[in-house]
Amino acid sequence: MGFGSYDESEQENQNLDSDIDESASVDTEEHAHRGEVDYEIDASNDELLDKLKDIKSE
């Protein structure tokens, strides 16, 4: 079997539950935010890269 192969018997024995419980669904628009975010970076690129190196070395 090569990369990406699968056991065909497992594929055939899958049971799909088509009964969807609407009360268990997630409202994706419930916490949707519209607007803009502005921020200032007081550090130079070199300072930020140095900080990243320090974080990665910990």
C-alpha positions as CSV (number, residue, x, y, z in Angstrom):
1,M,0.0,0.0,0.0
2,G,1.3,3.4,-0.9
3,F,1.0,6.8,0.5
4,G,-2.7,7.8,1.0
5,S,-4.0,4.2,0.9
6,Y,-6.7,3.0,3.2
7,D,-8.5,-0.1,4.3
8,E,-11.5,-0.4,2.0
9,S,-13.5,-2.4,4.5
10,E,-13.2,0.6,6.9
11,Q,-14.5,2.9,4.2
12,E,-17.5,0.7,3.5
13,N,-18.5,0.2,7.1
14,Q,-18.8,3.9,8.0
15,N,-22.3,4.8,9.4
16,L,-23.3,8.3,8.6
17,D,-25.8,9.9,11.1
18,S,-28.0,12.1,9.0
19,D,-30.2,13.2,12.0
20,I,-28.8,16.6,12.7
21,D,-29.6,18.1,16.1
22,E,-30.3,21.8,15.4
23,S,-30.0,22.7,19.1
24,A,-26.4,21.5,19.1
25,S,-25.3,23.6,16.2
26,V,-23.0,26.6,16.6
27,D,-24.0,30.1,15.5
28,T,-20.9,31.4,13.8
29,E,-22.3,35.0,13.6
30,E,-22.9,35.2,17.3
31,H,-19.6,36.8,18.1
32,A,-18.8,38.4,14.7
33,H,-17.1,41.7,15.0
34,R,-16.9,44.3,12.3
35,G,-14.5,47.2,12.4
36,E,-10.9,48.1,12.3
37,V,-7.9,47.6,14.5
38,D,-5.0,50.1,14.6
39,Y,-1.8,49.5,16.5
40,E,1.7,51.0,16.7
41,I,4.8,48.9,17.0
42,D,7.4,50.8,19.0
43,A,10.2,48.3,18.3
44,S,12.3,48.0,15.2
45,N,12.3,44.8,13.1
46,D,15.7,43.9,14.5
47,E,14.4,44.2,18.1
48,L,11.4,42.1,17.3
49,L,13.6,39.4,15.6
50,D,15.9,39.4,18.7
51,K,12.9,39.0,21.0
52,L,11.7,36.1,18.8
53,K,15.1,34.4,19.0
54,D,15.0,34.8,22.8
55,I,11.5,33.2,23.0
56,K,12.5,30.3,20.8
57,S,15.6,29.6,22.8
58,E,13.6,29.3,26.1
